[in-house]
Amino acid sequence: MPLALDDLQRQNLISIAAQRHFSAPASQATGYSELDEALEGGWPETGVIEICSPQSIGELRLLLPALAGSLQRLYAFINPPARINGQALTAQEISLEHIVVLHLKGLQDQLWAAETCLANGACSNVLFWQSCSLEPHQCKRLKLASDKGNSRCFILRQRRQKTPMPIDLGLNLQPQSNGVKAHIHKRRLGFPSDHFAISMAALWPYLVHQDTQTLQGNYHSKEAL
């Protein structure tokens, strides 16, 4: 005779999703109210976050408020596609003494550097610009390293890769006249979102077009990384 549902539950042979209690991961405010609302809090404090966007549309500016609010540990920039703007970092009260910039050719060397920076506890954030597709096990190693070091990895790429990845958060960005248009395509314990606008006019008034009706959808960034 088949076991009753209650008996199966008592033996931990099955679980019912509606009866399970999941704790939301700790988050940090992004500095943008629209993004905080969509994320129901902010950036995950640890883990792997994938940002997919055309290059230099404001993706780094999207991260700067949260980077400035992180613990005073090192920030690792791995293979940035352009020269990092020290004045922009200083304006956000990020000390240049805490910035480590690494340019590495081989993917294995890049992954080793990212994993090491995440795991050793010296870095609070690792920004990893990547054009190659990663394997799920490689992304999982970054995730485990971030958990070990209580750190966070932002993978920045121009296109979302086809292979599903074990990331904590995935965000697509497109240029917009007063900031960016965003779409959450994956998040832990949550669903994808509709497209929504993130205005950068309050924090970066000189780097956005104020006349959105005339220049709608034709955003030209003045930012150099």
N, C-alpha and C positions, 0 to 999 in steps of 0.2 A: 504494500500500500504506500503510495507516495507520501513523503513528509509534508506536513502542513507548512504554510508560508512562514508562520511564526517560528516553527522549529528550525527551518533553514536559516532564518535571520539569527537566531540564538547561537547557531553553530558557525556564524560568520561565513556561510556559504554563498549568501547573496546579500545585496544591499539595495535599498530603495532610494533613488536620488532625491525624492521629495522630502525624505526624512534625514538626509545628511546635512550637516552644517559646515559650510565652507567659510573660512575666515578670509576677508579681503586682504590682498597683499598691501604692505605698507607703501604709502605713496608720498610724493613731494610735489607741491604746487609748481606748475610750469611757468607762472608769470603771465599767462594768458587765460582770461576767464572762460572764453569759448572752449579752449582745449581742456581746461580743468573740468568743465561741466560734461564734456563728451567722455572724458576718462573717468568720471565719477571720483575725482580726487586729484589726480596728477600723474606724473611719471612714476612707474615702479621704482622703489629705492634701490633694488638690486635686480639682477637678471640681464637679459639680452633684449634690446629694443632695436627694431629694424626701421630705418627711415628711407623710403624710396622716393626720389625726386630728381628732376633735372638739376644740373649743377648750378650752384650760386643763385638760387632764387630766394634765399633767406633761411635755409635750413639750419645754418649755424646760429643765426640770430634767434631762431625758435628755441634753441637749447641753452643759450647764454644765461637767462635769468635763473634757471635751475642749477647750472654749473656754478654760478656765483653764490648760490645758497647752499652748496654742498660743504661738507667738512673740509677743513684746510689741509687736505692731502694733495698729492700730485694729480695732475691731469695729463693723460697720455694721448697724444695725437699721432695716429699711425697712418702713414701714407696719405696725408692731406693732398688734394689735387692742386692747391695753390698755396702761396705764402700766407701764413697765419698773420692776421692783423693784430699786432700787439696793442695798438691804441684802443681798439674795440674791446679787448680783454681788460685792459687797465681801466677803461671807462666803466666796466661792470665790477670793478674792485676785485678782479682776479689777478693776483700777483704773478708776474712773468717768471718769478723764481720757482713757481709751482708747475710750470709748463714743461713737458718733455715731448719733443717732436722726433719721431722716428721715421726714416725712409728706408724701406726694405724691399728687395726685388722679388724674392721667391715667396709663394703663398705659405709654405711651411714655416719660413722664418717669420712672416707676418703673424701667423696664428700662434706661434710660440711666444712672440713678444706680447701679443694681446693677452694670452692665457697667463703669462707670468705677471704682467702688470695687474691683472684682475685678482690673481690669487694671493699675491704677497702682502696685501694690506696697505701698500704704500700709496696706491692710487684710489681715488674715489670714483673717477670716471675715466673710461677709455673710449675715445672716438676713433673708430676703425673704418676708414674709407676702403671699400672693397668692390672690385669690378668682376671678379671671378665668382662662380657659383660655389657655395659651400655644401659640404655633405652634412646630413643631419647629425652624425656623430661628432663632427667638428664643432657645430653650433652647440651641441650638448656639452662638450668640454668647456666651452666659454661660459655656459650657464653654470656649471659646477664650480668653475674658477671664481665666478662672481659671487656665488654663495659663500665660498670659502673666505674670500677677502672682503666680504661686505661691500661690494663695489658694483658698478653698473657699466654695461657695454652698449654703446650706440654703434650699430653697423649702418653706415651710410652708403647707399648704392643708388645708381640711376634707374635701374629696373628691378622690379620684383622677380625673383627667380621662380621657376616653375615647380621645383621640388618643395613640398611642404617642410617647414623648418620648425624645430621645437623652441620658438621664441616666446617671450613673455608679452610682447606687444609689437604689432606691425602697423606702420602708418604710411600712407601714400600722400604726397604733397604735389600740388600744381601751382604755378604762379597766378597771382591775382593782384589787381592794381593797388590795393591797400594792405597787402600781406600775402597770405597763401590760402589755398583751398585744400582741405584735408579730408581724408577718408581712413577710418580705422578698419583694416582688413583682417586683423587677428588680435585677440587679447585674451589673457588668462582669466578664466571664470567670467567671461563676458561675450557679447555678440559683436559682430561687425556693425559699423555705424553708417548712417547716410553721410553724404558729403556736407561739410559745413565750412564756413569761412572763419579765418583767424585774422583779426586786424592787428597790424603792427604799428598803427599810426600813433598810439599813445607813447610807446617806448622808443620808436624810431621815426619821428615826424619828418625828418629830412631824407629818409630813404624809401619813402612810399609816395605814390601819386595821390594827391588829395582829391583831385577831380575824377572820381570813379565813373561818372557818366560818360565823360569824353574818352577815357582810356580804359574802359572796362575790359578786363581779361588780357591786357597788353602790358604786363608788368615788366619794367626793365630795371633790374637790380643794380644799385650803385655799390653793392657790397663786394669787396675783395676779401676772401676768407681770412 
